Amino acid sequence: MNQTEGFRHEMKYRIGYAQYIEMRNRLRTVMQSDMHTGTDGKYLIRSIYFDNYADKALREKTDGVPVREKFRIRYYNDDFSYLTLEKKIKDNDLCMKIDARITEKECGKLLDGRTTWMMEHSSPLVRELYAKMRYQMLRPRVLVSYMREPYIYRAGNVRVTFDSNIRTTLFHRDFLEEKVADIDTAEEPRDMILEVKYDAFLPEVIRRLAQINTLRQTAFSKYEACRRFG
């Protein structure tokens, strides 16, 4: 198990395309593009989210439960050779992510409901998910997909991302497919979600360039947005 970070501040804002262009141009003067992006400065993220028959994770988000967790399997650019199981913990505006590598074969078994291998896995996170699949009845529920354009700033360990083209698999229940059947979730064309994550402090230069004080913070959740469709 790898705790990729301690608790970090996380702020989200819904922005339009014109705001994105202006903000991106300003931030590029001091921030660096993430080294894992393609030539266009973006990458595709797909996440398989888990929930139970009572929609525990969804209801906790909708009801505004301050401390909650979600499990997901994440991969990038449709590359099945690098899959991670993740648990995201939210505590009000703070978040922490714990992850563990799993193989494509292990992932296939998990998605098919063959989970006995998880009991003796080397990762505590995999064993935890196994236990919660047993007593909370967690199951794969939806595939969430979106394009991310990330920027980093070392002071304060700041990460600013622009997420767009958020899509859901609706009632489709097959995962790890070469061709994904999904639909757009945007309420307004070309809307984006701006996310700002940082450790103890947000440097004033980033706050000023992103014009944080002029934006209205939102509790937007990609999982919640995608579950509106099923």
C-alpha positions in Angstrom: 0.0 0.0 0.0 1.3 3.4 -0.9 0.0 6.5 0.9 0.8 8.9 -1.9 0.3 12.0 0.2 -0.9 13.1 3.6 -4.1 15.1 3.9 -4.1 18.0 1.4 -6.3 20.9 0.8 -8.6 20.4 -2.2 -10.7 23.2 -3.8 -13.0 22.8 -6.8 -14.5 25.4 -9.1 -16.7 25.2 -12.2 -15.4 27.4 -15.0 -16.3 28.2 -18.6 -14.0 27.8 -21.6 -13.0 31.5 -21.8 -12.1 31.5 -18.1 -10.0 28.4 -18.7 -8.0 29.9 -21.6 -7.2 33.1 -19.6 -6.3 31.2 -16.5 -4.2 28.6 -18.2 -2.2 31.3 -20.0 -1.5 33.1 -16.7 -0.6 29.9 -14.8 1.8 28.8 -17.5 4.1 31.7 -16.7 5.0 30.1 -13.3 3.8 26.5 -13.4 5.1 23.5 -15.2 3.1 20.9 -17.1 3.0 17.5 -15.5 5.7 15.3 -17.0 3.3 12.4 -17.7 1.2 14.4 -20.2 1.2 14.0 -23.9 2.2 16.6 -26.5 -1.1 18.4 -26.0 -0.4 18.7 -22.2 -3.3 16.4 -21.3 -4.0 12.7 -20.5 -7.1 10.6 -20.3 -8.2 9.3 -16.9 -10.7 6.4 -16.5 -11.9 5.4 -13.0 -14.1 2.4 -12.1 -15.9 3.5 -8.9 -17.3 1.1 -6.3 -20.5 1.4 -4.3 -23.1 -0.9 -2.7 -26.7 -1.7 -3.4 -27.8 1.2 -1.1 -25.5 3.6 -2.9 -23.6 4.3 0.3 -20.8 6.4 -1.3 -23.3 8.4 -3.5 -25.6 9.1 -0.6 -22.8 10.2 1.7 -21.7 12.7 -1.0 -25.2 13.9 -1.7 -26.0 14.3 2.1 -22.8 16.2 2.7 -21.3 13.7 5.1 -18.0 15.5 6.1 -15.8 12.4 6.4 -16.2 9.7 3.8 -14.3 7.4 1.5 -14.5 6.0 -2.0 -12.8 3.1 -3.7 -11.9 3.1 -7.4 -9.6 1.5 -10.0 -7.8 4.0 -12.1 -5.9 3.8 -15.4 -4.6 6.3 -17.9 -4.8 6.7 -21.7 -6.4 3.3 -22.0 -3.2 1.6 -20.9 -4.2 -1.6 -18.9 -0.6 -2.3 -18.0 -0.7 0.2 -15.2 -3.7 -0.1 -13.0 -4.1 1.2 -9.5 -6.6 0.5 -6.8 -7.2 3.7 -4.9 -9.1 4.8 -1.7 -9.8 8.5 -1.5 -10.6 9.8 1.9 -12.4 13.2 2.3 -12.5 15.2 5.5 -14.3 18.4 4.6 -11.9 20.4 2.3 -9.0 18.0 3.0 -8.3 14.8 1.0 -5.9 11.9 1.1 -5.3 9.2 -1.4 -4.0 5.7 -0.7 -3.2 3.4 -3.6 -1.8 0.0 -4.6 -0.8 -1.5 -7.9 -2.8 -4.4 -9.3 -2.3 -6.4 -12.4 -4.7 -6.5 -15.4 -5.3 -10.2 -14.5 -6.1 -9.4 -10.9 -8.4 -6.5 -12.0 -10.2 -8.8 -14.4 -10.9 -11.3 -11.6 -12.1 -8.6 -9.3 -14.5 -7.2 -11.8 -15.8 -10.7 -12.5 -16.6 -11.2 -8.8 -13.7 -13.7 -8.3 -12.2 -12.1 -5.2 -10.7 -14.9 -3.0 -7.2 -14.0 -4.3 -7.6 -10.7 -2.5 -7.6 -12.2 1.0 -3.8 -12.9 0.9 -2.7 -10.1 -1.3 0.5 -8.3 -0.3 -1.3 -4.9 -0.2 -3.4 -4.0 2.9 -5.5 -1.8 0.6 -6.5 -4.8 -1.6 -7.3 -6.8 1.5 -9.4 -3.9 2.9 -11.4 -3.7 -0.3 -12.0 -7.4 -0.1 -13.4 -7.1 3.4 -15.7 -4.2 2.4 -16.9 -6.1 -0.7 -17.9 -8.8 1.8 -19.6 -6.8 4.6 -20.5 -3.6 2.8 -21.3 -5.4 -0.5 -19.2 -2.9 -2.5 -19.3 -3.6 -6.3 -18.1 -1.9 -9.4 -20.8 0.6 -10.4 -19.7 3.1 -13.1 -16.8 4.0 -15.3 -16.0 7.7 -15.1 -13.8 9.2 -17.9 -12.4 12.7 -18.5 -9.5 14.6 -19.9 -7.1 16.2 -17.4 -4.6 19.1 -18.1 -2.4 19.3 -15.0 0.2 21.9 -13.8 2.5 21.8 -10.8 4.2 24.3 -8.6 6.8 23.0 -6.2 6.4 25.6 -3.4 3.5 24.3 -1.3 3.3 21.2 -3.5 0.6 22.8 -5.6 -1.2 20.9 -8.3 -3.7 22.8 -10.5 -5.8 20.7 -13.0 -8.4 21.5 -15.6 -10.8 18.5 -16.1 -13.1 18.4 -19.2 -15.2 16.0 -21.2 -16.5 14.2 -18.2 -18.3 11.0 -19.4 -20.2 8.2 -17.8 -20.9 4.6 -18.9 -24.6 5.0 -17.9 -26.1 1.5 -17.4 -23.2 -0.2 -19.2 -21.6 -2.6 -16.8 -18.6 -4.0 -18.7 -15.2 -2.5 -17.8 -11.7 -2.6 -19.2 -13.0 -2.6 -22.8 -11.0 -1.5 -25.8 -14.0 0.6 -26.9 -15.9 2.4 -24.2 -19.6 3.1 -24.5 -20.3 6.3 -22.6 -22.1 9.7 -22.7 -21.2 13.3 -21.9 -22.3 14.6 -18.5 -21.8 18.4 -19.1 -24.6 20.7 -18.2 -23.1 23.4 -20.4 -21.0 22.8 -23.5 -17.2 23.0 -22.8 -17.7 23.5 -19.1 -14.6 22.5 -17.0 -13.8 21.7 -13.4 -10.8 23.5 -12.0 -9.2 21.7 -9.1 -6.5 23.2 -6.8 -4.6 20.9 -4.4 -1.9 22.0 -2.0 -0.3 21.0 1.3 0.0 23.6 4.2 -0.4 26.7 2.1 -1.4 28.1 -1.3 1.3 30.5 -2.6 0.0 33.9 -3.2 1.3 34.0 -6.7 -0.9 31.0 -7.6 -3.9 32.4 -5.8 -3.5 35.6 -7.7 -2.9 34.1 -11.1 -5.9 31.7 -10.7 -8.0 34.5 -9.3 -9.2 32.2 -6.6 -10.8 35.0 -4.6 -13.2 35.8 -7.5 -14.4 32.2 -8.0 -17.2 30.4 -6.2 -16.1 27.1 -4.7 -18.2 24.0 -5.5 -18.6 20.6 -4.0 -18.6 19.0 -7.5 -18.0 15.3 -7.6 -17.4 13.5 -10.9 -18.8 10.3 -9.4 -22.0 12.0 -8.3 -22.3 13.7 -11.7 -21.9 10.4 -13.5 -24.3 8.5 -11.3 -27.1 11.0 -12.2 -27.5 8.8 -15.3 -27.7 5.5 -13.5 
